[in-house]
Amino acid sequence: MSELDAELGVPTDQTEVNSMCGAVAGGPDLAGIDVDTQAVVQGVVLHPDDTPVTPAYVRLLDPSGEFTAEVPVSGTGQFRFFAAPGSWTLRVLAPGAVPLDRRVVASLGAPVDLTLVLPNESDA
């Protein structure tokens, strides 16, 4: 298990993975994170059939579109950013997929928890 998967709470055995059926409800568990003092933007990246997109990367872009940060998704498609309060754009990049952008507003005490579904290539 990678350090990122451990941090995000990715299941450690096949029983846990099978019980998830590929679809993960939003981002990683927020247990142990003081969301009152952190602006959290997190979620899961899925295919239209609710299976996790992996490998993939999620970028955090500032209001002018400038690159700020990038994280790889976990084995279950989850990601998390600790961002400054304000407006951001998330950009999902995955091999063979059309990039997906989603605008979000991060604020202290109100985690943003997203499910991002990549369109089929035929839908793009």
C-alpha positions, -999 to +999 in steps of 0.1 A: +000+000+000+014+034-009+017+062+016-010+081-002-034+052-001-027+048+036-033+085+042-066+084+023-079+053+041-078+030+010-089-006+020-061-029+028-076-063+019-097-076-010-128-081+013-129-044+019-124-036-018-152-060-029-176-045-004-171-012-020-183-024-055-160+002-071-183+031-062-170+053-034-192+078-017-172+110-021-138+117-008-116+102+020-128+100+056-124+133+074-118+117+108-090+134+126-091+166+104-102+198+121-125+210+093-132+242+113-096+254+106-090+237+072-105+244+038-109+209+024-116+201-012-119+163-018-137+137-037-137+107-060-132+104-097-154+078-114-161+063-148-198+065-159-203+029-146-193+041-111-159+024-111-129+044-099-107+061-125-071+051-119-045+062-128-055+098-128-044+132-114-064+161-101-050+196-104-060+226-084-060+258-104-063+293-090-090+318-102-068+329-131-063+292-142-027+290-130-015+257-117-013+255-079-011+218-069-016+183-082-023+150-065-027+115-079-059+097-071-058+067-048-065+032-059-102+039-052-102+072-072-101+095-041-082+127-038-079+156-012-066+191-012-061+215+017-067+248-001-069+284+009-105+297+012-118+310-021-126+300-057-107+271-074-109+249-105-103+212-102-090+196-134-091+158-137-065+143-161-065+106-169-050+086-198-073+084-228-099+107-212-110+142-220-099+165-191-128+175-168-129+209-151-151+217-121-153+250-103-155+249-065-155+273-036-134+263-006-142+277+029-133+270+065-156+246+083-174+234+051-156+206+033-163+204-004-169+167-012-174+159-049-181+130-071-165+137-105-176+115-133-155+115-164-176+115-196-173+087-221-151+097-250-182+095-273-200+120-250-171+146-251 
